[in-house]
Amino acid sequence: MARTRRKHETGTSITTKSWFGSHTEMVVEELDNGKVICEDNRGRYITDKNRLDNGLADQNRASLKRI
């Protein structure tokens, strides 16, 4: 059986510092209880302030649940 190869998608670029993490320049609005609304190229999502600029992937950004 022959292998099928995935082709690299051209023309896609990110407008943020990284593909997975959340950063302070992505913040649109601050909410109560340490939450913020961030926006990336796929839309807006809610995350915790402690997830900003920590060098780790943000599960809220990867989630399909968007606002």
Secondary structure as UniProt FT lines:
FT   HELIX           24..26
FT   STRAND          27..30
FT   TURN            33..34
FT   STRAND          35..40
FT   TURN            41..42
FT   STRAND          43..48
FT   HELIX           49..51
FT   HELIX           59..62
//
